[in-house]
Amino acid sequence: MSYAGIVGGILRRYGQTVTFAAAGARPQAGRALLRPLLDEGPQFTPTRLGERRRERFLCLAEAGLALTPQTGLLLTDGEGTVYDVVSLRPVTVGSERAYWRAVLERREEEEAHD
């Protein structure tokens, strides 16, 4: 079994359904693990208008998704939470793409409905 097949099995068993979407492109649904990045600093940052929640997550998504690192990419989980994709890159083993690795930032509820 390939490394991508092993990771895909883990995602099918322990992951959740997510949807990647970009402006003008067809949304893509797949399986992914989402975990908070707790070592990224404070979750609340000061702004001119008060504090803003800034939660970052690590996303490991299945290799079969036809994604491209681009600006304006969003991810929505099965509960309707929207995340901005901060960075996205394929993780390869040899010449095989094993999975996608993304860093996400959770949108505030007001921002998610804009």
N, C-alpha and C positions, 0 to 999 in steps of 0.2 A: 504494500500500500504506500502511496506517496505521502509526503509530508502534508500537502494540501488536503488530501483525503482524511488524514488524522485530525487536522485542525477543523475541517468541515464536520466531522463526527462530533467533536467536542462542542462546536457551535450549535449543531442540531439538538444536542442533549441539554446544554446549559445556557445557550444564548436566547435571545429574544428577537422577534421580528422587528426590523427597522426599515425605513424608507429613506433613500438618498434622493434629493431633488435639486436641480439647478434651473435657473431661469431659461426657458426655451427648450429644455431637454425633457425626455420622458422619465418620470420617476422610476427608480429601481428598488424593489423590495428584496430583502435578504435577511440572513441571520447574523447576529453580532453579539459580542459581550461588551457591556458598558460598565466601567468601574471608575469611581471618583479618583482624581489625582490629588491626594491629600497633602502631598509635599510641595504643592505649587504655591504655597503662601496663603494669606488670609482669604477667606471666602467672601468677606465684605470689604469693599474698598470705598473710601470717601470720594464724593463728587461735589460739585457746587450746590447741588440740590439735596444733599444728604448721602446716606450710604446706599451702595448698589451691591447686590449679590453677584459674585463672580465665581461660579462653580465650573471647574474644568473636569473633563472625563477622558479616559482612555477608551478607545473603541477599537476592537479587533473584529473585522468583518470578513466574511467568506471571500475566497479568492476569485470565485466565478463572477462577481459583480464587475460590470464593464464601466469602471469609474475612471475619471481623469482628474488629476490635481488641478483644480480651478477655483477662481474666486466666486463667491456667492453660493457655494454649495451648502445645503441644509440637510439635517438628519432629523427625522421624526421617529420617536419610539412608539410602541403599541399603546401607550397611555396618552398620546397626544402631546408629549413634551417636545419642544422644538430646540434644536441645538445648531449653532453655527459651527461649521467645520473650519477649525483654525489651521490645521495642517493635515495632509493626507499623503501617504506614500505606500507603495507596494513593498511587502517584505518577501524576498526571494530566497530560495535554497537552491544553489546552483543556478540553473536557468529557469526553474519553475517558480511561479508566483505562489506563495504559500497562503498568504492572507493580506488584507489591507490593514494598515495601522493609521488611526486618525486621532487627533486631539480635538476635542469638542468643547465648546463653551455654551452652557445652558442660557437660553434667552429668558429674559424676564417676561412675565405673562403679558404685560402691555406691549412689549416689542414683538411677541409671537403673533399678535393679531394685526400688525401694521400691514 
